[in-house]
Amino acid sequence: MSNAKINKAMLTWARERSGYALPEFAHKLNVTEQKVSEWEAGEREITFVQAMAFADKAHVPFGFLFLSQPPVENLPIPDLRTVDSAELKRPSAELIDLLKNMLECQDWYRDYARNQLLQPIDVVGSFRPEQGVAAVVADMRTKLNIPPHPKRGNWTDYYRDLVQRIETLGILVMRQSSLGHHSRPFSVEEFRGFAMCDEFAPIIFVNHADAPGARLFTLIHELCHIWIGQTGISDGDANNHRAEERFCNAVAAEFLVPTDEFQALWRSDYDHWQQNLPDLEAHFHVSPWALARKALTLELISQGEYGAFIKAQIDAFKEREASGSGPGYFKTKKAQISQLFSKAVVSEALNGKLLLRDAGWMLGMKPASVAKFAQELGL
């Protein structure tokens, strides 16, 4: 069996880029740690078959292993995450690949929208931060045709309803927790969401690896980015000092929980601030996470109290995820992918205007599954 004349240094780069430590990566390849170490050190030859498996598990094109040096991989959209004079970690392979996928989907939907003679989405970039939080919140509520907060239901219902209303404006809302497979999960510590502005195909992405309560805040935070016409990746950090991020945080907090009502209901005489949450949740019908964020915004709780509460929420979510079971495959896909986008892709595929192979790639499923997915979409 012939050996692959690759650059051995690229093996280490590919593995580290994938985020795997040597023992974990060796396990994925079903070989010993020593063998992987010797491959990377150039002490053992690697065959073409082995090199192709290595590239596949590292999620890099096989041809990259023949390069003389690693390619420079910059994020294709602006990074709005916290800097605070500290250098951000190198973006993960999952984040880079996700952004590339979303940009390709955006390009396709932009062409589709133009071919269908759809009108540009007028809310994109319709406001500037200088116009103030109240003005943006009021316009969002008007365009979405919703009151300051729902009168019934729970916050998960509210989240689903908001996603549907946002899509009626022509904004694509994507919600996933991994890059199509559990082996490539997204990191909440790396990003909570992002917005990609475009006059025909604006996209909001919400990282569903995050605890459910946090997703509601992220959705509106990213919607604000669309409103002010700013593309970028967000971490949702309450300590983010970027002016635009602070503005979008303030808009999300006010949109979900109006200040006047919140302050009127907040009780400072409780032994612990969290005792406020049940009554506030019953009144505003938003998640405890959003309520805690509002309390932090109004300086009713400290950053430490907020951080401890959020950590407990995340830990509880991870525990439930580890022991629970999810919905079926197609229902999951329907919940993950924008309804506007899904229906456009599936319709074009069924009409023979788009190859099933290409439709399957954009939807993250096998080509043979597209017809079944059409049934789930009601097409």
N, C-alpha and C positions, 0 to 999 in steps of 0.2 A: 504494500500500500504506500503510495507516494506521500512524501512529506510536504507540508505547505511552507513555502519560502516567505514567511511573513516577518514583520518587524516585531520581535518578542516584546519590546517595550510597550507596544500597543495592547498587548494582552492585559497588562497591569492597569493601563489606562481604562480599558473597556470594563474590566471588573469593578474598579473603583467608581467609575462613572455610574454604574448600575446600582451602587450603594451597598453591595454585598461584601461582607468580610470574607477572607479566604476560606474558612471552614464551611460557611454557609454556601458559598459558590461551588465548592468541591462537592458538597452534598447534592446540589442541583444538577451537576454534571455526572453524578454517580461515579466519581473517581476519588482517589485519596487526596488529602491536602498536599502531601509531598509531591504528587504528580503535577498538580496545578502550580505549586511553588517552583518546581523544576522547569516547567514550561515558561513561566514568566521570567525566570532567571536565565533562560537559554541553555540550561543544562540538559534538557531532554527535547528531542524533536517532537513536533506535533503534526499529525497527519491532516490532510484536507478535511476528512470527515470530522475529526476532533476539533479542528479550528472552526468549522462551520457550526458545530454544536456550541462551542465557546461563544461565538458571536451571537448566536440565537438566544442563549441564556442571558447574555449581557445586554441584549436588545440594541445591538448596533449592526449596521450593514456589514456583511462579510468583507467587502472591499476595504473598509476602514483599517483592517488589520494589516494591510500592505502599505499603509501610509508611512512616510518617514517621521512624521510627528503628528500629535493629536490635532484635530481641527479645532478652531476657535468657535465655541458654541455660545453665542449671545442670545439673551431672551429676545424674541421677535416683537415684543410689545414693551412699553415702559414699565419699569419696576417701581411701584409706589410704596413698597414695604418699608418698615422702620429702618432708618440708617443710624441716627444718633452717633455719628462719627465712627461707628464700627462697621467693618466690612461685612457685607452679607455673605453667607455661605454660597458656594457654587450651586447653581440651580440643579435640581435633580433631573435625571433622564426622563422621569415621568412627567415633570412639569414642562420640560422643553418639548417632548413629543406631543403632549396634550395641546400646547399652544399651536404647534405646527398643524395638528389635526383640525383644530377649531378655525384656524385661518383658511385652510383648504375648504372646509365646510362653508365658511363665510363667503369665499370666492364663488363657490357653486351657487349658493342661494342668491347672491347678488345678481348673477347672470339670469337665474330663474325668475327673480322678481322683475327684472327689466323686460325679459321676454314675455312675461304675463302682463306687462304694462301697469304694474303696481306703482303707486305713488311713493315718493320718498317719505320716510318716517319723520314727521315734523317735530317730534319732541326731542330728537337728538341734537344736543347743543343749543337748546332753546333758551337756556338760562346761563347766567354767570354767577359765580360765588358772591360777587359784590352786591348782587340783588338781595341777598340775605336768605337765611334758613326758612323763615316764615313764607316768603314768596314761592320758593321751590316746593315746599310741602303743600301749600294751597293749590298750586298748579297740578301737582301729582294727584292729589285727591280729586280734583275736577276732571282730569283726563281719565283717571281710572274709575270715576263715578262711584266713590265710596265715602262713607262718613268718617269722622275722626277715628272711630274704632267700631268693630262689630258689636251688636247688641246680644248676640247669642252664639252658640257653638264654642268650640275650643280653638286653641291657637294653631293646631295642625290643619283644621278646616280653613282657617284664615290664610295660612300659608298656601294651600292649594288654590284657594280662590284668588289670591293675589297673583299667583303664577299665571292663571288663566286670563285674568284681566290685563296683565302686562303683555301677554301674547296677542291679545286683541288689538293692541297698538302697533303690532308688527315687530315686536322685540322677541328674539329667540331666547328662551330660557333653558339652559342645559344644567343637569344636576347629576353628577356621578361621584362615586367614592373611589374609583380606581380606573386604570386605563384599560377597561374592558375585561380585566381578569384580576382575580384576588391576589395574584402574585405581584401585581404592580399597583399597590395602593397609593393613594395620594396622602401627603403629610399635611395635617392641619397646622403644625408648627411652621410649615413652609408657606402656605397660602390658604386663605379661606374662600377666596373668589376672585374673579376678574371681570372686567367689562371691555368689550371691543366695539368701539363706535364705528358706525357706517350708516350712510343715509338710506340704504336699502336693506341692509342685513346686520343691524346691531345685535350683539350677543351678550347675554349675562351668563356667567358660569358660577354655580354655587358648589363648593366642595362638600359632598355629602358624606365624606369621612368624618365630618364635624358632627358634634352632638345636635340632634334635631332642633333644640331650642335656639341654637346659635344661627341656624340657617335663615330664620325669619329676618334677623337683623342684617345678615350678609346680603340677602336678596334686595332689601331696600337701599342698603349702602351702595351696591353696584348699580341699582336703578338710578340713584343720584348721579353716578358717574356718567350714565347715558344722558341724563338731563343737562349736565354741564359740558357734555361733549369731550370727556376725557377718557381715553383708553388707558388701561393699566391693571397691574396685579395688586391685590390688597391682602393684608394679613389680618385686618380687623383689630389691630392692636389699639387699645385705649390710650397707649402712650405714644402713638405715632405723632410726630411733630410736623409732618408735611401739612401745609395749609389746606390743600384739597382733601386730604384724608380726614382731617379734623372736621372739615365742613360736611363731608358725606356722613361721618359718624353722627354729627349733630342733626342732620336732616333725618337720618334713619331713626334716631331716638325720638325726635319730635313727631315724625310721621306715625310711629307705632304707639307712642304714649304722649299725648298732649300735656305740656308742662303744667298748665293751670289746674287741670283735673288731678294730675298726679300729686302735686303739692297739697291740694285740698284733702286728699285721701291719706297721705303719708302720716304716720304716727311716730313721733320721736320718743314717746313715753314707754314703748315696748322694751322689754329686757334685751331682746335681740332684734336687729333690724329685719331678719328674715321672717319674723312674725307678720310683717306687712304683706308678704307675697300672696297668700291665699285670697284675701279680699281684693287685692289689686288685680290678680289674674282673673277673678270672677267678673270684675268690672271692665277691664280692658280687653280680655280674651286674647292676650298675647303670652308668650312664654316667660317663665320666671327669669330666664337669661336676659330677655329684652328689658324686663323690669329692673333687674339688677344694673344693667347698663345705664338705664335712665337715672337711677339713684346715684350712680357714680358721676354721670354727667352733671347732675345738680349738686354734687359734692355732699350728698347725704350719707354716703358711705366712703370709706377710704379705698385706695388702690389695693391695699393688702386684703381687706375684707372682700372686695370684688374678686380678686385673684383666687382666694381660697374657695369661694363659692363656685367659680367657674371650674376649678380643678375638680371639685366634688361632682359637678354635673358631668364632666367628661369621663371621670372614672366610672360613674354609674352607667353611662351610655355604653362604654366599652364592655362592661360586665353583662349588660343585656344583650349586646351584639354577639358576644361569645356563646351565649346559651340559647339564643332565639333562632327562629327560622324565618326566612323572608318569603315574599310572594313568588309566583311563578315567573319563568323567564321572560315571557312577552309582556306581562304586566309590569315587570321591573323595567324593561326597555321603554315602555310607554311612559313610565314615570321619569326616566332619566333624560330622554331626548325631547327637545322642543317639539310640541305637537305641530306647529307650523312647518318646521323643518321635516319632521317625519312624514307628514302627509304629502309634502311636495316631492320628496325623494321617492316614496313608494308609488305615488301616482305616475310620475315620469317613468319609473321602471315598468309598471304594469302596462303603460301605453307604448312601451317599446322605445321611448326616447332616451332611456338611460340603461346601460348594461346592468344586469343583476349583480355582476361582480363589483361594479363601482357603487351601486346602491348598498350592497352588503358592507363594503368597506366604510362608507360614510355613517352607516347605522351601527357599525360594530357587531355584525352578525354574519353568518354564512349566507351566501347568495340564495341557497335553497330555502332559507327561513323568511325571506322577504314577503312571499305570498301569505304565509301564516301571520306575519306581523300586520299585514294589511287587514286581516280579519279582526285583529285586536284593535286596530284603529277605526274600524267600522267602514272600511273602503271596499 
